[in-house]
């Protein structure tokens, strides 16, 4: 069966982590000093700094990042992430994210994605069965700078169907230990058979966490304007993501022009993309090969108007069905970006993860609009 994948707005054709996005996690621009394309380098099968004789995945120093990240900053952002480990793609099919507090710094998070919505995308069981994407108990020792997570459904298999999921068994236990002088992070996982894992496969998978957590800390530190959930301006009362006013950082014409440029460049960077750009429309066609070797073409069409301040990006699957439409409305007075998504089922979505994405996008546009190098 096809299942929804946690690494982006796509779906995996197999119930394993060996999909294009899992085997090669999306890299962030280089932030560290280690010559890697990730936020910080992760080294597999290193001697454990805390458990001599054992092996762990150990990060390079957070002190070398720009700006540096402290152990406490990383720990606090990790805890926040574990309480809401959801990206914009998940928000589109999310049914519930429940956090049950057992005591101070001890909680269980259970994420359920909607089976009916999965079926509408062609990635459900076909009978509306929900999928438990995450079912994880998290225990935090702030004094020791350590987090232990216990999984009841498999991260490798991207969860379990709701009629199969249970919390009677711990599938795997992950250990995250922050280290100081220098500031680093140590990881290892123990499976239900008691085997300790610290190899390259784990290190590659952990980049999804470290890139997101360090990236979020850097984005927050460098952001000129913030974005958050709120009620719509264009359609009052509807859920939207709204930025703070941008007037002191950029003018309307420069911002809108550079926003279109940034969208075009991102579409051009998509794998196997062929992009055609006109005065008010950008069309990107992406060709992928399915497991049977057949080529399938999906499209992203961005339509925009500098006069109205509107931009809409519609993603259509190889069968010609609309997967999602993402909207941006740039308001002139004050200069604010309003954003929201409309899913395949017609639902409006503007969640926390999408707000972070919009904030990053808007600040990139502001920086680019004010740069000599564009």
Protein Blocks (a to p, Z undefined) as FASTA:
>chain_A
ZZddfkbccddfbfcfbdfklmmccddddfblnopabfbdcdehiacfklghiacddddd
fklpccdddfklmmmmmmmmmmmcccfklmmmofbdcdddfbehiacddddddfklmmmn
opanonopacdfbacdddddfknopacdddfbdfklnpaafklgcckbcfbdcdddddeh
iaddddddddfkopacfbfklmmmmmmmmmmmmmmmmmmmmpmbdcdddddfklghiacd
ddddfklmocfklmmmmmmmmmmmmmmmpghiacdddfkbccdddddddfkopacddddd
ddddfknopacdddddfkopafbdcdddddfbdcddddddddfkopacddfklmmmmmmm
mmmmmmmmmpfkZZ
